Amino acid sequence: MEALYLLVPLSVATVFGALWVYFRASDDGQFDDLVGPALRVLQDDDTTHNPS
């Protein structure tokens, strides 16, 4: 029973911490373009770049 006095506040704090991280990432634009990077991987680019 005494463990619940520690575990319940820790679990509530963990949930609020995870929500804070999620909304912080959302505000910073982390989830703005989820399709673009996946499509860029599939684009075939056979050009060679000569750095000379």
Secondary structure, 3 states (H helix, E strand, C coil): CHHHHHHHHHHHHHHHHHHHHHHHHHHCCCCCCCCHHHHHHHCCCCCCCCCC
